[in-house]
Amino acid sequence: MTRHLVFISALAVALLAGGCGTNPVTGKRELQLMSEGQEIQIGQQNYAPARQSQGGDYVLDPELTAYVREVGQKLAAVSDRPQLPYEFVVLNDSQPNAWAMPGGKIAFNRGLLYELDSEAELAAVLGHEIVHAAARHGAKGIERGMLLQGVIMAVGIGTADSRYSQLFVGGAQVAAQLANQKYGRDAESISDRYGMQYMKEAGYDPAAAVTLQETFVRLSEGRNPSWLEGLFASHPPSPARVEANRQTLQEIGAGGEWGRERYAERTAGLRERRPAYKAYDAGVQALAKGDAAAAAARAEEALAIEPREALFHELLGDVAMSRKRPEGALDHYARAMELNPDYFKPVVQSGIALFNLGRRNEARDYLQRSVKLLPTAPAHYLLGVMAEERGDLQNALNNYQVAAGSDSELGKQATQRFVRLDLPRNPERYIRSAPRLAEDGTLYAVVQNAGPVALADVRLRMVRTDGQRILDQSALLRVPSLGPGKQAQVAIARDVRVADPNQLRQFRVVVEQAEVAQ
């Protein structure tokens, strides 16, 4: 178990000591099972891997991130929980999205910045996300999950990068789930309302929250449904939401800073580079459809506009990999890592390329580095393969077990490799067996595959004991194949009968051999 899951499992136990409290934003009484310290710790532990899983930080324009952070901190200072360790970062993702983790960890996608028109509209989104943190919406989601399940389970995680979204494992799954957590309509309405109040107190005109929602309504009309993912997944833009913001505006009053010129100035570089990112996004889609030539052309088009963007070099590396040219891919990944050394994707891809070239020691170094940034199934799977090649079976088992947590074809392969190595050491984990009596007293064995993969050539014997030593045993019996969850019955011999059912306790079934089916 990773340290993320260990922490959350321990937290599930600690929650039993919780109780009722007052919501710091609404002032209403509510069940609170998580302390503020636990809330902050969850955010701190999962913030970095969540950012990795959604494109990584936007490092090309540090001043842009500093600007978003500046606006965010102005709002955080007037929030109902100014003591939280708020952090703000811009992610290198074209999807129009923003999210907040427990403890005030907030991310704002590059793609959403294109849709805004002023600093006040930026404040409207940031204020909304700050309320999610201040009002414990993320914490309450975790508490609900723990009450229902005992621990957080990451299911159906989706991100903008579908090539890796199903390959996250361990702590990466937990982090991605927290970042993609969907809130109910009540929580979204509270964030709209109190976010406008934070805007007012920070000196921004809350009317920007109305114009922003009006813009979102227009943009959502006729758009691809994927545009409504993320920020709008649980509370889509609608005339009703616009009207609710108008009513809030009437209550708190318009007036304040808009900052249109300042916003235009601070985001000018980002807007100049937008055609490059559009070309890149088109290239990613082309490669996903198997059109490597189109993907390469779009990547080169993007690089002609902005040669310093690591993602564009990474895409050329992916194109080379799709063409089975790992040597060429390494050059592109090296350039991507030079421009953004802290993003997992070109690191793990370099490890895969080196593995394919037979350069095992170099591959291991890159893959181990990549899992420190973000644990993925490909990295752990190949680390398992290399450990198995070295005869380090325990290390191989550990890596296969982590990779098996991926809901992917690679996860299934890791499961098979894990079982193949572990089965001879711990057959009782996978095969259940017991003696049984037919109505006529004939003795037979029941064998069940309790494991996750199909088994073959299961060999067993029926033995009779006096509790201390084997008195006699049957000939070797064989079950040719046994699927997961399936059961088989094997007759011992027609002339072997047990007259007294109580004598059955003298018998037991010993599984001597089994293999993972090919």
Secondary structure by P-SEA (a helix, b strand, c coil): ccaaaaaaaaaaaacccbbbbccccccbbbbbcccaaaaaaaaaacaaaaaaaccccccccaaaaaaaaaaaaaaaaaccccccbbbbbbccccccccccccccbbbbbaaaaaacccaaaaaaaaaaaaaaaaaaaaaaaaaaaaaccccccccccccccccccccccaaaaaaaaaaaccccaaaaaaaaaaaaaaaaaaccccaaaaaaaaaaaaaaccccccccccccccccccaaaaaaaaaaaaacccccccaaaaaaaaaaaaaaaaaaaaaaaaaaaaaaacaaaaaaaaaaaaaaaccccaaaaaaaaaaaaaaccaaaaaaaaaaaaaacccccaaaaaaaaaaaaacaaaaaaaaaaaaaaacccaaaaaaaaaaaaaacaaaaaaaaaaaaaccccaaaaaaaaaaaaaaccccccccbbbbbbbccccbbbbbbbccccccccbbbbbbbbcccccccccccccccccccccbbbbbbcccccccccccccccbbbbbccccccc
